[in-house]
Structures are given as structure tokens and as C-alpha cells.
Amino acid sequence: MLLTILWAIQFLFASVVLFQGALTDRVVVDWDIGYVSVNRDGINLRRAIGVNGKLPIPPIMATVGDTIELNVYNSLDKSTSVHAHGLFQRGTTHMDGPAMATQCGIPPNGTFTYIYNLEQTGTYWVHGHDNHQNSDGLRAPLVVYEKAESEPYNYDEDILLSLEDWFKEEYAERERQTLDPNESFPPPHGYGFGLINGFNGNDTEPLHFQPGKTYRLRLVNMASLMWFQFSLPGHKMQVIEVDGINTEALEVDGINIAPAQRYSVLVTAHDSNEFNYIYNATLHANFIPPSPGLTPRVYTGKIIYNPDAPQNQDTVCYECQGFKWLDDIELQSLDKEPELVADRQLEYEIGNQLFSTGQRLDHFNNVTFAHAKVPTLYTALSMGSQAMDSRVYGPQSNAVVLNHQENIELTIHNPNNMPHPLHLHGHAFQIIEYGQANSRFPIPEEFQGVATTRYVNMPVKRDTVSIPEYSYVKIRFCADNPGVWLFHCHLDIHFAMGMAMMFVEAPDVLQETLKIPNAMYEFCHTQDIATVGNAAGNKLLDFSGLQQAPTVVERVSNSSVSD
């Protein structure tokens, strides 16, 4: 109870910052990133990464048109960086945050101020993007409110529910277990715990509903590995936002939320306070075999209409048979942007294979991702006309150079036994189609014959799509935001294992328009990281000094994991 009270106090503090920002149109947030010792799941005390000596990190809240100044001081013993997940960073790709993509990490004892000019509204989050520090706690919700006169939906109160998975081991140990061929599958870290608003999901403060009022629930999955299945039995939810994009309202009973995805739903309270209710937030990953008491983990929170009223037992359900679960392709973006006409079509297959290093690694089209020796953005800025040649970014960047304003169609095949949430930096994309993946290997019978589904009327837009097992997705976006943008699986361990690629968008435009602050170059120099040249810090296609890219030894299965 004490922990949840502390969360409420931190939330109130964030609200005060919001109020001050509304007056000054600047929201100033100070983060001293350092190690903390915490017990978040109610069982395990462990080292984690927090801010200002605390974890959870208070949410950041602002209004469209504001400017967030996020002042970061690094008290860790390794570099750090911060990514505002879902913000397009239009014209400010150097503020996007991923280390060795758009910047060098902030070194120990270093300071930097991220500037976010808020041109979008909706539900986002901020997290570490160096050394996979997101997994160890460096993450917080970010809400950008619409101005009252422009809000498209009416509701009485706004409620934030941040969802996290949490493991007893630090990320580095979980990565070691996953990559070690002698470890069993699933490794022990597969059995994570669920957190709601920063603490064990069963200890979260109840939601308080008043009869007849309408509530906006903002659901943010900040997990590093696990999905959340969310429902409010006895209530209907109207989905009105997905990944920061307003949608036409769609009524559902429940939502399956992949890591990095966000939703807003409207819920209208019953007219009577005769009963209280529950909500369900079930932590699961369907690629981890069920184990009673370990996975899935069912968390229930209370919805209080009247402290003295009984709970409505007729609406208590956990698997909730007969529920309508959201299928995101049924949504339509509120701006009704028509389907883009593709100028270029790209097709990829993702998966996990045995590489020449002797490891099973993840890949896009058999290229396992690794950062170059020079931040990719700095290569784009320093290579002149050669920056239009994707080869200069190195064999493992899997870089694709995009021309300014061309429409891109991506078809991603996932012929594997687990879903993957793929996130595109710098853009939201239209979801055009889902279907059964192409595969050279047998697809299990229960996944055969999956029907192709396309959007209806107008496509939904989002920045993180969960591709089901043995399926493909077709997405489209316009290359209207010059910059360097990662496209990667948002399961931290899969990103670390190489399931990523990179779009270098209009480097010719970048060279004419973007100036990097000197402080960012100094971060590189302090850590002996080159800031000019190709991926190896050399001229043209000279990659001497760059580690040789591993190759696929033999594709022996369509598995995404070492099982």
C-alpha cells in the first residue's frame, strides 16, 4: 500500500509539472539516471535503473504545442540514452535517442538535454535506448494532451494504466541465458511478473467510477518481453486511440497489447452503484508453455463504485469466453487518410537462425543487425553524395536509403512460432493487410489456412505492429521525415540478437538542413568513437577494421527461439 501511495504522490508531482508547463509552454524534467535497489514484484530485491534515486519513474505529461526539456545526468557506470517512443522528431532526428544510430551514448557523469517539440497528441512513453536499459527499469509513460477545444471525444476523467513485465534477473543475465546453448527453454527469466502503475499488479490502487461518467483509460505496455491481455468484464470499451493516432470509436470487450503498443479506450460507468467490478490484466507470452502459477499470470484490479457495495460475481471471468477482442486492422484512423500508393515495395523475412559465429541470432532477410563503429546519422551527414549508397552504412546495419517523399510498402513475413512487435522510429504506418506467411518449411496445422484480411474503408495507422506467428503484415508509410530511423523488434532480447534494420531517409536533405550540437560530438570523442566516415570510420567502401558480418550456416527450421 505504501508503494502505491508513493506512485500517487509521484503522479501528482508530474501533474504539477504539467500545470507549470501549461503556463510557460515549457515542461522541464530532470532525470538523474542511476542504479537503485528495489522490490517491485513483491518477492525479489534486485538492482535496477531508476531516476532521481527512485523507481517507478513518474510519468511525463504535457500539452500539444509545449516543449519538453528532458535534462539527463548519467550516474551509471556505462553510457545511456533516451528515446521518446512514438514521437516523430520531425526535423530533429538527432533527438531520437538510440545509441549508435542517431547519437553516441551519454557517457558516465555526462549530461544532455533532449528537446521534444510536441506536435502530436496521444499516449507515448520514454525509455532507455542504450545497453537495453529499458529492461532494467529506465522507462516512463508520456502523455501529450490535446487542447480542450480540439479534443475529438468527450469524457469526464483521464486514467493512466502503465503495464510492465519485471524479472528477478538483470537484463545482462537474461541475455546470457538466452544466448547460452546449454540453457533449457524456456529459460527461467521467461516467467516474469506483471506491474501496473509501477508495482505488483495485484497491489495496484483501485479505479474509482461514478455512475454515468465516462472515463478515458490510457493503456501503455512498457514491457520488454511480455504481452498484456486487458479487459473490464461487465463494461464495454470504445477504442479511440492507437499508438498516438486518434481512431474512429470501435467497441470491444478486450485488447491484447503487445510490448511498446498503446491504446486509449472510453468506458462509460453503469448508472447504478449497486455493485463493484474488477478488471483483468493478464501477463502472457504464447511462445512460453503455460505453467500453473508461473505463466500466464492473471492480475485483477478493483473498480469501485461504492466502497460498501458487493462485487458483481456475474461478470467475473479470466479467459472471458465469447469476448470480442480487438483486431487492429478493424480500426480506422480518425483523419481518414486514404491508402497510400506505393512507389517502392520492400519484402523481408524475420526469424532466428544458426550463424557462422556458432550462435542462433535473429535477422531480417538473413542479415543479423549490429551497430556500426560510427553512429549511422553521422555517416549520413559526413559522406556527401556517397550517403545515398546504402552500402556505406555497413553490412550489418541492413540500411535502406529512402528518397524524400516516396511512399514505401513493407511486407514482413514471420514464418516462426512466435509473434514479433515491430516498431518504426520517426513514423506511423498504415496497416494494409495481414495473411499467412510464405515459408519453405511446414506450417503447423493449426496455423494453416489463415485468411487474408485487409483494412475496410480507411486504414489504421500506428508505430508498432504485432505480427502473429506464421503470418505476414503489409504496411505503408511516406518518407516525409528526413532522418535515420530504426525498425526493430521491441522484445529487447530480439533486438539484441539482431532483429533490426535501418532506414536512412533523404540523407541529401539532411546534409542541407541538420546541424548536430557540439555536445553530441563530444560524447563520441570522450569515448573514442569516430564521427565521420562510413560504418568503419573510413572512406567510400573501405570497411577495414569492421568486424566481418556473420552469415547463416544453414536454415534448419522456422523457429524464432532455440527450442
N, C-alpha and C positions, 0 to 999 in steps of 0.2 A: 504493500500500500504506500509506503514511504517513497518508493521509487516512482510510482505513478504520479504522486503529488509533485515530485521534483520535475517530472516531464511537464506537468501542467504549468508549473512556475516558469520553466524554460519557454514553453509555448507562449505564455503571457508576455515574457520578455521580448520574444520575436514580434509579437503583435505591437508592442510599444515602439519597436524599431520601425515597423511598418507605418505607424501613425506619424512618426517623425519624418519618415521618407515622403509621406503624402504631402507634408507641408513644404518640404525643401526639394522635392523630386530627386533626392539622393538617398539611397539606403546604404549605410556604411556598416559593414560586417567585418569584425576582426576575428581571425582564426589563428590561434597558435596550435599547430598540429604536432601532437606528441603522443608518447605511449601512456596508457592508463591501465590499471588493473581493475577488472570488472567481473561481475557475475550477472550476466544478462538473462541466462536461461533458467535461473533458479537452482542450478546444480553445480556448474563448473566455474571456478575462478580462473581467469586467464588474462594474459597480456593482450591488449588491443590497441587500436589507434583512435584517439579522440581529439577533441578540440577544447582548448582552454581548460584542460585537465578533466574533462567530463565526456561521458558517453551515456545516452544518445546525444547527438548534436542537434541543437534547436533548429526547427525549420526556418527557412528564409522566406519572407513574404514581402511583396511589393505590388505596385500597380503599373499597368502598361503606361509607357512614357517615362517611367522612372529610370534612373541609372543606379545599378548596384555596384558598389566598390567593395570588393572582397579582398581584404588585406590579409595575406598569408605570411606567417612566420613558420619556418621549418625547424622544429625541435627534435626531429627524428635523427637517427644516425645514418640515414640514406636519403636519396633525393625523393622529392614528392612533386605532384602536380594535381590540378583540379580541373574537372570537366563539368560544365553546366549542361546536363543531358537533355537534349531536345531543343535548346536554343540554337538558332541557325548561325549566329555570329556573322551576320551579313556584313561584309567589309572588314571583319575583324577575325579572320581565321587564326591569327596568332594567339587569340584569347581562348581558343577551343580547348586546349589543355593537355591532350595526350602526349606524353613524353616521347621524344624522338620522332614524332610525327610533325607536330607544329611548334615544338619548343624543346629545349633541354630541360630536364627536371630542375626544380629549385633545390640547390644543394643544402646540406645541413647548415643551420644558422643563417640561411638565406631568407630574403623577404621579397615579396612581389605582390602587386595589386592587380587583380583581374577586374576589368571593366566590362560590365554587361549592360548594353543599351537595350532596354526592354521594348521591343516592337511586337512581341507576341503575348498572347494571354493563355492561361491554362495551367496545367499541372505538370511539373517537371521535378528534377532532383539534381543535386550536386554531389559528385563523388570523386574519389581519388582515381587518377589515371596514370599512375606510375607504380611499378612493383606490385600491382594488383592490391593496392591498399584499400580499395573498396571492400574487399572480402573481410578485412580486419576491422571494419567499423567506420572508415572515412566516407560517410555518406549522410545526406540530409535532404528532406523534401524542400522543393522550391515551388511556391505558388505565385503566379502573376495574375492579379485580379483585373477584370475588365472594369472600365469606368462605369459607374452606376447607370448612366443614361444610355450606354451601349450594350448592356448585358441582355443577351437574346432570350434568356429564360428567367422566370420569376421563381424565387424560393425565399424562405424565411431565415434559414441559418446555413452556414457552411461548416462542414465537419471534415477534418483530415484524418485519414487512417493510413499510416505508413506501415508496410509489411516487409519483414526481413527474415532471411534464414540466418542461423547462427550455429557455429560449430565449436566443439571444445578445443580443437587444434587451431593454431595459427595457419594462415594460408600456405606458407612455405612448406610446412609439414604435409599438408593435404596434397600439394603439388608433388612432393616427393613420393607419397604413397601411390598417387595415380600413375606416375611415370615408371614406378618400380615394377618390372615384370614379375617379381616374386610375390607381390602383394595379391591377395584374393580380391575378387569382385563380387559385390560392391565393397570398396574399402570402408573402413569404419566411419570415415567422415561422411559417408552417404546418408547417415541418419542425423540430419540436422534438427534444430529446434526452430520454432516459429516465434517471431516477435511482432507485436502490434504496438505502434507508437513507442517503440524503443525497449519494450520489456516483454517477458514471457506472455504469450497470447492469452493465457488463462488468468492473468493478473491485471489485465487492462481495465481501465475505468469504464463503466457502462455508458452507452449512449442514452441520452435523455430526450424523449419525444413528447411533444404536447399535441393533444388531439387536433386534427385538422391542419397542422402545419406541414410545410414541405421543406425537406432537407436536401441539400446537395452534399453527397458523400464523395470525397476525392480519395481514390484508391491508388496508392503508389507501391509497386512491387520493387523494392530495392535489393532483392535477394541476389546472391552470386551464383546460385545453382538451382534453386527450387521454385516451383510454381505454387500459386495460391488459388484455391477454389473458393469463391466468396458468394454467399447468399444470405438473404434475410427471410427465412421461412415465415409465411403469413403476410408478406409485403411484396409488392411489385416494384421493380426498379426500371426507371426510364434512363437509358444510356444517352448522354448528351455531349460527351467529350471523350476523345481517344487520343492519347499522346499529345495533348495540347491543341488539338483540332476540334472545333465545335461540330457536332453532328445533328442530323435530324433525330428527334427522340425515337427510341426503339425500346419497346417493353420486353423485359426478360425476367427470369427468375433467378439467374445466377451467372457469374462470369468466371472463366478460367484465366488467370492473369499470369503471363509469363514474366520472367525476370526482365526488368527495365521498362515494362509496359505500365501505362497509367490510364485510368478511366474516371470519369465523373458520372454519377447517377443521381437522379432525382427520386426521392422516396416521400410519398405523402402519408403521414401518420393516420391511423384509424380515427374515426370520430369519437370513439369511446376510450376511456382509460380503465376499463374493467379488467384488462389483462396486461401483463408484461410479456415480452417476447425475447428471443435470442437471435444472434446472428452467427453464422459459421464462417470460419476462415481455416480451411484445411490445407496444410502444407504437404505437398506431394511432388514426386517426380516419377512418371510412369516407367522410366527405364531402370528404376531401383525396385527389385522384387519386394512386394508387401511383406512386412514382418510385424506381427501384432505388438503394439506398444511402442514401436520404433518408427515405422513409416507405413502408410501416411499418418500424420499427426493431426488430430482434429482439435481445433481451438474454438471455443464458444464464448461469445461476449453477450452481455445483457443489454436489452433495450427496455428502459424503464419508462413506463407511462405514469405509474403510481407506485410509490415505494411500498404501499400496503396491499397492492393487488397480487393475486397469484399469477404464476406463469401459465400461458396458454399451452397446454400439453398437446393440443391437436396439431400444432404447427411445428413441433419438434421433429426434425429429421436431419440426418447427416449425409446419406447418399442422395436423398431427395429425388426419388424416382418420379419420372413424369415431368420434371422441371424443364423449362425452355432455357437452355444455356446459350449464351451469346456466340454467334459466329460472325466474326468481324466483317466479312465480306457482305453481310446483310446491311451494314451501316452505310449511310450516305453523308458525305461532308456537307455542312450547312451552307457553304459558299457555292455549292453546286458547280464546281469546276468540272467541265466535261473531260472525257478520256483524252489524254494526250496522244498525239500521233507520233509514233516513234521514228526518230531519224537514224538511230543506231540500235541494234539488238545485240545483247551480250548474253551468253549462256554459260552457266557454271554448275559444277557438281561439288558438293561438300561431303566430307567424310573423314575417316580415320584409317590410316594405312601404315604398314611397316616401311620405314625409310632406311636409307643406306647408313644412317647413324646407329642402326640397331634398335631404334625406338619406334613405337607406334605414335605417330603425330597426326594432327588434323590438317586439313588442306582445303583450298579452293583450286579445282582443276589440277590436283596433284602438286601444287606449289604450297609448301608449308611456310607460313609467314614468319619473318624475323625483321626487326628494325635494322635500318642501315647504320653506318658509323656517323653519318651526318643527318640531322633532322631533315625529313623529306621536304618540308616547306623551305628550308634554307637552300636545298639543292634546286628547287623550282625557281628561287629568286636569283641564284648565282650562276646559272648555266646558260644564260642568254637564249639564243634560238634553239640550243640543244635541249632545253627544258621541255620542248614539245615532243621529244623522243622518250617513250616510256622506259626504254632500256637504261637510261641514266640513273633511274631510281633503284636499280639493283635487282638481282634475280629473285630475291625473296620478298620484295615489297609487294609483288603481284600488282604493280601500279598500272592504272589505265588513265591515259591523258584524255580529258574531255574538252571539246571545243565549247566556247562560250555560247550559251543559249540553245544548245542542241538537246533534244528530248531523247532520253535513254530508256530502253526497255531491258530489264534484267530478268532472266529466267533462272531460278536457283533450284536445282534438283537435290533432294535429300533422300537418297536410296538407302537409308540407315534405320536402325532400330530405336532411334530416339529423336525427339523434336529438337529444334535449334532456334533460339530467339536471335534474329539478326538485326543489328542496329546500324543505321546510316547516319553519320555525323553531317551537320550542315544542311539537312533537307528533311522534308516529309515526302513520302512517295505514295502514289496511288496503288491500291491493291486491285489488280485486274482479274486475276484468275488463280484458282487452286486446282490441282489434279494429281493423278498418280505419277510418281517419278519414273523416269527411264532408269532401267537397271540391267546390267549384264548378269546379274545373279538372281536366283529365285526370290520372289517376294512372298512372305508368309501368307497363307491362305486368307487369314482374317483381314489382311490389308489389300487383297486383290479386288479389282473391280471398283475402285474408288471413283465416283462420278466427278467429272469436271464441273466446277462451279465458277460462274462469273458474276461480277457485280450486276446490280439491277439499277437502271436509270442513271445514277451518277456514282462514281467510285468513292470509297472512303480513302482518306489519307492518314498516314501515321508515320512514325520514325522507327518503330521496332515491330517486326513481324515474326510470329512463331510459326515455323514451317513444320507441319506434322511429320511423323515418321513415314517413310516410303512415299513422300509426296513432293510436289514442286509448287512454287509460287511464282507468279509473273507480276512484276511491279514496274512502275514508270515514274520518272521524275525529270524535271527540267534542270539543266546545268546552268542555272542563273545566279550562282553564288561562287565566284572565283575563290579558290582556296584548296587546301589539302584536307581531304575528308576520309576518315577510316570507315570501313564497312566490315563489321566483325560480329562473331557470336558473342552474346553478352553473358554466357556462362564463363566466368573468369578463367577457369581451368582450360576451357577450349580455346579461348583467346591466347592463353599462354602456350598452348600446344600447336598454334599456328592457323586456326580457323579465322583468317582475316585477309583483307585485301585493301587497296587504297585507290581513291580517285583523286587525281591531280587535275583540278578543274581550272581551265583557262590560265595557265602559267604566264602566257604572254600578257594578259590583262593584269595579273598580279604584279609583274615586274614594273608596270607603269603606275600602279595605284597604292601598293602596300609598303609601309615603312615599319620595320621592326624596332621596338625600343632598345636602346643600347643595353639596358639591364638584362634583357633576354640573351643577348650575345655574351654578356659577361658570365652568365650561368654556365654557358658552354665552355668558355675559356678557363674558368675556375676548375672544371672537371676534365680538361684536356680533350674536349670534343670539338672537332672541326666544324666550321660554319659555312664553308664554301666548297664547291666541287660536287662530283657525283656521289653515289652512295658510299663509295670508299674514300671520299675526300680528294679524288684525283680528277683529271681532265677526261672529257669525252667518255669513252667506254673502257677506260683503264681501271679495272677493279682489283688490282694488286693490293694485297693487304686485307681484302674482304674474305671472310670465311666462305669456303665453297658451299654452294647450296646443295642440300641432300636431295636425293632422288628416291622415288618409290621403288622398292625392291621387287615386290610382287603384290598385286591386289588379290587377296585370298578370300575376302568376304565383304559383305555390305554392312559391317558392324561399325558403330561410332565409338565403341568402347572396347577395352581389352577384356573381353569376356570369354 
